Amino acid sequence: MPAAAAIQEYDDHPACDGKTIDPARRIAACTQIIEDRSEPSSNRSIAHVIRGNAFGAQGNYFLAIDDYNQAIELNPTSPNAYYNRAITSARAGQPDRALADYDKTIELNPKGADAFYARGILLDDLGRSGRAIADFDKAIDLGEAGAGVYLNRGVSWRHKARYDLAIADFDKAASLDQNDPLTFEIRAVTRFDMGDYDQAIADWDRVIAIDPKRPGAYATRAMICSRKGDYDRAIADDDQAISLEPGKASNYYDRGLAWKNKKDYDRAIADYSKAIDLDPKEADAYNSRGIAWVQKGDDDHAIADFGKTIAIEANSPGAFANRGNAWFRKADNEHAIADFDQAIALKPDYAANYRRRAALWRRTGEYERAIADYDRAIGLDPKNARSYDGRALVWFSEGKYARAVADYDKAIGLDPKLAYAYLGRGIISFYSGAPGKAAADFRQAAALTQDNVYPAIWLDLAERLGGDAGHLREATAKLDMKKWPAPAVRMLLGEASLAQALAVGTDPDPRKDSGNRCEANLFAAELARLQGQGDAAMQLYGTAARDCPGDDYEGLAAKAALHELAP
């Protein structure tokens, strides 16, 4: 901001215009001039301006404006009075009056750069960036050559999303004043908005070099490092921000995000908890801590934290959706549906929540509702492969295999790396008399999910059904043979019986227990089928179909087998 216009010195009352004199003393000295009727009106007008400036320095804006009013009454052609009243009116929250006074100042003194410069700042604050740029241009033409005018014009270009011109002005400002951290800070923010993270970090480096005690600079640089995936550097910067500003909740929250991205969920939870201690109304901290609990497999704590988020922000669709997902994993369908209903009501144009609710309808056997939600999700986001994959599962559940395959084809076309679309399509081919086609899909699914043994199991079965040697044993090298489905794998390899697999597969979680029984019986059925024991296979398929959770691939496979292979 340009300084208030200079006022002429007085030989007889030097304290009135003393630049380094305390405002109270200046007010007293200027008052003597104002009350001295022997002084010319021009001197008294100037004294009102100076006293107004002193009142303004004390924050007494309305007393200052009153002085400028009196100065103008005494000298209606004084540009300084209008100019200073404009500055003070803007500070007092009267932008329209300030603009009128800047206009008058320019009318009286069209060669003065300061009024154009100051009006440009105000216009930009009011969102009139185009007019602001014109004023900054004029100020520069009239001789304003300081870094500030280029910095402010750059800000106006930034507000118009003309980042190239903004950067050019910030570069000029930086060349004129290499020690102003604000210039580098604003240029850093602009470069971040442009997606130029490396140059943004370089600017934050410069800010920190100028002012190493600036906690916000470390925090912002940490955020950019996280965007680049450099979580260790982000954590180091967050540590520095915390050391400089230990009472700021967002510093711990940001570091928690970095720990979460490093999959160190315990440290993430500790930082989110500290952020909550410092700011118990910080909804994002509860929500993020809930997500960390989810990653640790603790849905109960997650549900509690999502509930806290909702208590603070009752209109947060994300918190309802996150809690709905946790209820879904706990098989509490009623609560899950209620939360997804609320998430959709709050954000009806968000496709993912329709997909989530559709999966619940599929689980509960309400297929028409599931199809309707998947249709809605596809309508909102037709390029999302997961909606087609989910709808394919519903068609699969209903035994409408041609429609399921069409949706799997669409899903794979949109996302060739969607492993479970290959798995679902492969299972349909497997029970439709096309083991070679099934093997091709299972092979693709296995390649995309090398840490998941199920595609490898299905590939082994398809290879063997097609008369080839299976390759399941090779897949066991990446399998934890102490956990399910290791017992079923041993059974398929001839190293254990069905009874032994069932005995080892018991689980205190009823859903997991039934799922394990389902898989053991289904894969035993496939062994019987390979061995030509058709009746035994059909009996085992029936047992599997009764045990399987309705939305598991193996349950769908058992039903497909009963439908397609029945004599």
Residue pairs with C-beta under 8 A, 6 or more apart in sequence:
1 87
1 118
1 121
1 148
2 113
2 114
2 117
2 118
2 144
2 148
3 114
4 53
4 80
4 83
4 84
4 87
5 79
5 80
5 83
5 84
5 114
7 17
7 46
7 49
7 50
7 80
8 17
8 46
9 17
10 16
10 17
10 33
10 43
13 29
13 30
13 32
13 33
13 47
14 29
15 21
15 25
15 26
15 28
15 29
16 26
16 29
16 30
16 32
16 33
16 47
16 50
16 51
17 26
17 50
18 25
18 26
18 29
21 29
23 54
23 55
23 57
23 58
24 54
24 58
26 50
26 51
26 54
27 51
27 54
27 55
30 47
30 48
30 50
30 51
30 54
31 47
31 51
33 39
33 43
33 44
33 47
34 44
34 47
34 48
34 51
36 44
39 47
41 74
41 75
42 74
42 75
44 74
45 70
45 71
45 72
45 74
45 75
45 78
45 81
46 71
46 78
46 80
48 67
48 68
48 70
48 71
48 74
48 81
49 67
49 68
49 71
49 78
49 80
49 81
49 84
51 67
52 63
52 64
52 65
52 66
52 67
52 68
52 71
52 84
52 85
52 88
53 64
53 84
55 61
55 63
55 64
55 67
56 64
56 84
56 87
56 88
56 91
61 88
61 89
61 91
61 92
62 92
64 84
64 88
65 85
65 88
65 89
65 92
68 81
68 82
68 84
68 85
68 88
69 85
71 78
71 81
72 78
72 81
72 82
72 85
75 81
77 108
78 108
79 104
79 105
79 108
79 109
79 112
79 115
82 101
82 102
82 104
82 105
82 108
83 101
83 102
83 105
83 112
83 114
83 115
83 118
85 97
85 98
85 101
86 97
86 98
86 99
86 100
86 101
86 102
86 105
86 115
86 118
86 119
86 122
87 98
87 118
89 95
89 97
89 98
89 101
90 98
90 122
90 125
95 122
95 125
95 126
98 122
99 119
99 122
99 123
102 115
102 118
102 119
102 122
103 119
105 112
105 115
106 112
106 115
106 116
106 119
109 115
111 142
112 142
113 138
113 139
113 140
113 142
113 143
113 144
114 139
114 144
116 135
116 136
116 138
116 139
116 142
116 144
117 135
117 136
117 139
117 144
117 148
117 149
117 152
119 135
120 131
120 132
120 133
120 134
120 135
120 136
120 139
120 149
120 152
120 153
120 156
121 132
121 152
123 129
123 131
123 132
123 135
124 132
124 152
124 155
124 156
124 159
127 159
129 156
129 157
129 159
129 160
130 160
132 152
132 153
132 156
133 153
133 156
133 157
133 160
136 149
136 152
136 153
136 156
137 153
139 149
140 149
140 150
140 153
145 176
146 176
146 177
147 172
147 173
147 174
147 176
147 177
147 180
147 183
148 173
150 169
150 170
150 172
150 173
150 176
151 169
151 170
151 173
151 180
151 182
151 183
151 186
153 169
154 165
154 166
154 167
154 168
154 169
154 170
154 173
154 186
154 187
154 190
155 166
155 186
157 163
157 165
157 166
157 169
158 166
158 186
158 190
158 193
163 190
163 193
163 194
166 190
167 187
167 190
167 191
167 194
170 183
170 186
170 187
170 190
171 187
173 180
173 183
174 180
174 183
174 184
174 187
177 183
179 210
180 210
181 206
181 207
181 210
181 211
181 214
181 217
184 203
184 204
184 206
184 207
184 210
185 203
185 204
185 207
185 217
187 203
188 200
188 201
188 203
188 204
188 207
188 220
189 200
191 197
191 199
191 200
191 203
192 200
192 224
197 224
197 227
197 228
200 224
201 221
201 224
201 225
204 217
204 220
204 221
204 224
205 221
207 214
207 217
208 214
208 217
208 218
208 221
211 217
213 244
214 244
215 240
215 241
215 244
215 245
215 248
215 251
216 241
218 237
218 238
218 240
218 241
218 244
219 237
219 238
219 241
219 250
219 251
219 254
221 237
222 233
222 234
222 235
222 236
222 237
222 238
222 241
222 254
222 255
222 258
223 234
223 254
225 231
225 233
225 234
225 237
226 234
226 254
226 257
226 258
226 261
229 261
231 258
231 259
231 261
231 262
232 262
234 254
234 255
234 258
235 255
235 258
235 259
235 262
238 251
238 254
238 255
238 258
239 255
241 248
241 251
241 254
242 248
242 251
242 252
242 255
245 251
247 278
248 278
249 274
249 275
249 276
249 278
249 279
249 282
249 285
250 275
252 271
252 272
252 274
252 275
252 278
253 271
253 272
253 275
253 282
253 284
253 285
253 288
255 271
256 267
256 268
256 269
256 270
256 271
256 272
256 275
256 285
256 288
256 289
256 292
257 268
257 288
259 265
259 267
259 268
259 271
260 268
260 288
260 291
260 292
260 295
263 295
265 292
265 293
265 295
265 296
266 296
268 288
268 289
268 292
269 289
269 292
269 293
269 296
272 285
272 286
272 288
272 289
272 292
273 289
275 282
275 285
276 282
276 285
276 286
276 289
279 285
281 312
282 312
283 308
283 309
283 312
283 313
283 316
283 319
284 309
286 305
286 306
286 308
286 309
286 312
287 305
287 306
287 309
287 316
287 318
287 319
287 322
289 305
290 301
290 302
290 303
290 304
290 305
290 306
290 309
290 319
290 322
290 323
290 326
291 302
291 322
293 299
293 301
293 302
293 305
294 302
294 322
294 325
294 326
299 326
299 329
299 330
302 322
302 323
302 326
303 323
303 326
303 327
303 330
306 319
306 320
306 322
306 323
306 326
307 323
309 316
309 319
309 322
310 316
310 319
310 320
310 323
313 319
315 346
316 346
317 342
317 343
317 344
317 346
317 347
317 350
317 353
318 343
320 339
320 340
320 342
320 343
320 346
321 339
321 340
321 343
321 352
321 353
321 356
323 339
324 335
324 336
324 337
324 338
324 339
324 340
324 343
324 356
324 357
325 336
325 356
327 333
327 335
327 336
327 339
328 336
328 356
328 359
328 360
328 363
331 511
333 360
333 363
333 364
336 360
337 357
337 360
340 353
340 356
340 357
340 360
341 357
343 350
343 353
343 356
344 350
344 353
344 354
344 357
347 353
349 380
350 380
351 376
351 377
351 378
351 380
351 381
351 384
351 387
352 377
354 373
354 374
354 376
354 377
354 380
354 387
355 373
355 374
355 377
355 384
355 386
355 387
355 390
357 373
358 369
358 370
358 371
358 372
358 373
358 374
358 377
358 390
358 391
358 394
359 370
359 390
359 551
361 367
361 369
361 370
361 373
362 370
362 390
362 393
362 394
362 397
362 550
362 551
363 549
363 550
363 551
365 397
365 550
367 394
367 397
367 398
370 390
370 391
370 394
371 391
371 394
374 387
374 388
374 390
374 391
374 394
375 391
377 384
377 387
377 390
378 384
378 387
378 388
378 391
381 387
383 414
384 414
385 410
385 411
385 412
385 413
385 414
385 415
385 418
385 421
386 411
386 415
386 418
388 407
388 408
388 410
388 411
388 414
388 421
389 407
389 408
389 411
389 418
389 420
389 421
389 424
391 407
392 403
392 404
392 405
392 406
392 407
392 408
392 411
392 421
392 424
392 425
393 404
393 424
393 551
393 556
395 401
395 403
395 404
395 407
396 404
396 424
396 427
396 428
396 556
396 560
397 550
397 551
397 556
397 559
399 559
399 560
399 563
401 428
401 432
401 560
404 424
404 425
404 428
405 425
405 428
408 421
408 422
408 424
408 425
408 428
409 425
411 418
411 421
412 418
412 421
412 422
412 425
415 421
417 448
418 448
419 444
419 445
419 448
419 449
419 452
419 455
420 445
420 553
422 441
422 442
422 444
422 445
422 448
422 455
423 441
423 442
423 445
423 454
423 455
423 458
423 553
424 553
424 556
425 441
426 437
426 438
426 439
426 440
426 441
426 442
426 445
426 458
426 462
427 438
427 458
427 553
427 556
427 557
427 560
428 560
429 435
429 437
429 438
429 441
430 438
430 458
430 461
430 462
430 465
430 557
431 557
431 560
431 561
431 563
431 564
431 565
432 564
433 564
435 462
435 463
435 465
435 466
436 462
436 466
438 458
438 462
439 459
439 462
439 463
439 466
439 468
442 455
442 456
442 458
442 459
442 462
443 459
445 455
445 458
445 459
446 455
446 456
446 459
446 475
448 455
449 455
450 478
451 478
453 475
453 476
453 478
453 479
453 485
453 489
454 485
454 553
456 471
456 472
456 475
457 472
457 475
457 485
457 488
457 489
457 492
457 523
459 470
459 471
459 472
460 470
460 471
460 472
460 475
460 492
461 470
461 492
461 523
461 526
461 530
463 469
463 470
463 471
464 470
464 530
465 526
465 529
465 530
472 489
472 492
472 493
473 493
476 486
476 489
476 493
479 486
479 489
480 486
481 489
481 490
484 504
484 505
484 507
484 512
484 516
484 519
485 516
485 519
487 496
487 500
487 501
487 504
487 505
487 520
488 501
488 505
488 516
488 519
488 520
488 523
490 496
490 500
490 501
491 497
491 498
491 500
491 501
491 520
491 523
491 524
491 527
492 523
492 526
492 527
496 504
498 520
498 521
498 524
501 520
501 524
502 516
502 517
502 520
502 521
505 513
505 516
505 517
505 519
505 520
506 513
506 516
507 513
507 516
511 549
514 547
514 548
514 549
515 547
515 548
515 549
515 552
515 554
517 544
517 547
518 544
518 545
518 547
518 548
518 549
518 552
518 554
518 555
518 558
519 544
519 548
519 554
521 540
521 541
521 543
521 544
521 547
521 558
522 540
522 541
522 544
522 548
522 554
522 557
522 558
522 561
524 540
525 536
525 537
525 538
525 540
525 541
525 544
525 558
525 561
526 537
528 534
528 536
528 537
528 540
529 537
529 565
534 565
534 567
537 561
537 565
538 561
538 562
538 565
538 566
541 558
541 561
541 562
541 565
542 558
542 562
544 554
544 555
544 558
545 555
545 558
545 559
545 562
548 554
548 555
548 558
549 555
